[in-house]
Amino acid sequence: MLSDISVKRPVFATVLSLLLVALGVMAFNRLPLREVPNIDPPVVSIETNYRGAPAQVVESRITQILEDSVAGLPGIELISSSSSNGRSNITIEFTLNREIESAANDVRDAVSRTVTQLPVDADAPQVAKVDGDADIMASTKLSPLELSDYADRFLLDRMSTIDGVARVTLSGAKRYAMRIWLDPDALAARGLTWHRPKDPAPRAAPHRPAVRARRPAGAHRRAREWSGARECPAF
């Protein structure tokens, strides 16, 4: 039937052929070509904050427990984790045929069953989907301390209210620290040594990150504060 119409009406057949060729050229020019395809990998992260706890405690009391709870989920290809002072981060990569929403729900269910095993002082684990194309770079003239303070006080709350934003975290922030220089003469007058100054700070946290004490000669000692330690031999 098409051949009969083409023979009887050659102008119509020519116009139709040219139209198909033009549409093909337009579609070919608009066809995206990328060396690295834009895929949304099924990756889920678990982040838990345990303020004041050293990395060893975070690893044993949070990271290992959460890893064991999600290790049996179906479709897991890779689990990686990192533990630092006061923070635990676990990244779970699923196979490409696993649906990201279903994987995230399975991780949330597994984490919710182990929350009671985590330390009471630790924050609730935050489960989120990881977007590989979500990295944003920006430059500023603020110092690291000023930038951390500005982001904490102004940006976090504003970004959390944006439509479509699931969670906003502040990573790599620089915090203010206090340095205390001890006067050897004043310590000797009060019968104290350089490594046993009076500590007026409350000892509420069961573990605190390591601090560095330095003699005037330049030697260093590392000390860790425990809630039950009141004398040097107890450390």
N, C-alpha and C positions, 0 to 999 in steps of 0.2 A: 504494500500500500504506500509506504514512504517512497519507494522507487518510482511508482506511477506519478505521485505528486511532483517529484523532482523533475521528471521528464516533461510533464505538462506545464509546470510552472518553474522554470529554471531560475528566474530572478529570486523567487521566494526561497528556494533551496540554497542559493548563494548567500543571501542575507542571513539565513539561519546558520549556515556554516561559519560565516565570519563572526556572528554573535557568539557562538560557542568558543571559537578561538580567542576572542577578546576576553570572555569570562575566564578562560583557562589561564591566559597571561596575567590577568589581574590577581587571580587566586595564587598563582605561582610567586608573584612578587610579594604578596602579603604572607606567604608561608613562613613562620618563624623557624630559624635555624640557629641552634645553640650547641656549642661544644660540650657544655655541661647542662643537661636538661633540667628544667625547673620541676623537681619532684618534691613532694611533701613527705619526708621519711617518717615512719611511725616510731618516733622517739619520745619517751616520757622521762621526766626528771622528778626526783624527790629531794627536796631541800628542807633541812631541819636545823634550827638554831638552838644552841645550848650555851648561853652566855656565861663566860667565866670558866668554862671547862677546857682543859688542855686537849691536844689532838689525840693522845692515847686514850683518854676517857671517851671522847666522842666516837672513836673507832670501835671500841669494845662495847659501849653501852647503847649506841644508836645505829651506826653504819652497819655493823655485822648483823644486828637484829633485823633491820629493814631489808638487807640483802637476802637473808634466809627466808623472809616472808614472801618475797616476790620471785625467788629463784624457780619455783615450780610452775609459774604461769606459762601457758602454751604460746608458742611462737617467738620466744625470746632468742635473739641471735647473739647479743653481747650485753654484758653488764659491767659498767665501770663506776668507780666510786673514788671520792677523795675526802679526807678528814683533816680539818685544820682547827686551830684554836676557836672553839665556840661555834663551829659550823660543820655540817655534814651534807654532802652532795652526791647523789646517786643518779646515774644516767642509764636508762634501759632502752636498748635498741631492738626493735622487733623486726621480723621478716617483712618484706615489701608487700606481701599479700595480706597482711594483718591490718584491719581497719583501725585507724588511730583513735576514734572515739571509744570503740570497744576495748582497746588496749588500755586506755587511760582509766576507764571505769574498773577494769580488772585490777589495776594497780591501786586505785583508791580503796577498793574493797579489801585487798590484801593488807594495805597499810592500816586501815581502820581496825583490823583484827589484832594488831600488835601494838596499838597505842598504849595500852595498859602496861606493857613491858618496858616502856621508855621511862627515863627519869622524870619525876614530877615537875622539876624546874625547867625542863626543856619545852620549847615551843612546839605546837602541833605541826607535824610534817606537812609540807606544801607540795602537792602533786600538780604538775603542769605539763602541757604538751610543748615540745621544743620545735620551733620553726627555724629551719636552716637558713632562710633568707631574711631573718629579722634583725640582722646586725646593722646598727646605725653608728656612724662615726661623726663626731663633732669636735670643734676646736674652741678653746676659750683661753683668756688671759688670766683667769683666776688660778691661784695656787691650789695644790691638791687638798689642803685643809679647808680653804675657802670653798672650793667646789663641792667637797663632801658635805659641808655644813649647809650650803645653799640647796643642794639636791635633797638633803634630808628634810629640810624645813619647808621647801616650796614645791619641788617638782614631784615628789612621790605622791602626795595627796591629789594633786591636779591630774597627773597621768592616770591615777587609779579610777577617776570618774569618766574617762573617755570611753565612749561606746565601743564595745568589742575588745577592750583590754581585760584580760583575765587576772593578771597579777603583775605587780611592779616590784622589783627587788633592786637594792643598791649594793653592788659588788665592788670590791677594791677600794672602799672608802678609807680615808685617812682620819684617824681620831687624835685628839689632843692628848698628850701624855705629860706627866709631871716628873721632873727631875729634882732630887733632893741632895744637896751637897752637905755632908756631915762635917762638923768641926771637931777634929780629934781632941783638942784641948777641952772643949765643952763636954765631950763624951767621957774623957778621963776624969774630969771633975765630978761627974755624976756616977762614976763607977761602971760605965758601960764600955763595950768594945765596939769596933766599927761594924761588925756583923750582927749585933744584937740591939739595935735601937728600939725604943718603945714604939709600938704600933697602935695608934688610936683608932684605926679603921675597924669597923665591925667585921667579924668573920662569919658572915652569913652563908656564903657560898661554900659548898663542900670541897670544890677544887678551884684553883685559880691558875692562870697561865704563869709560866716561869718569868721571874724578874731577875735583873742583873745588878749585883752589888760590886762596886769597884773600890779597891784600896787606892790611897794616894800614889802608891808606886806603880799602879797600872794593872795589877793582877785582877782577875775577874773570878767571881763565884756566882753560880746560878742557884737560886733557891725557889722552891715551890711552896705555896701557902696551903696548908690543910686546916680544916675547921677544928680538928681536934689537937693540933700541935700548939703548945705554948712554950716549949723550950727547944733549943737547937737539936739535942739528940733525938727529938721526936720526928724530925723531918726525914 
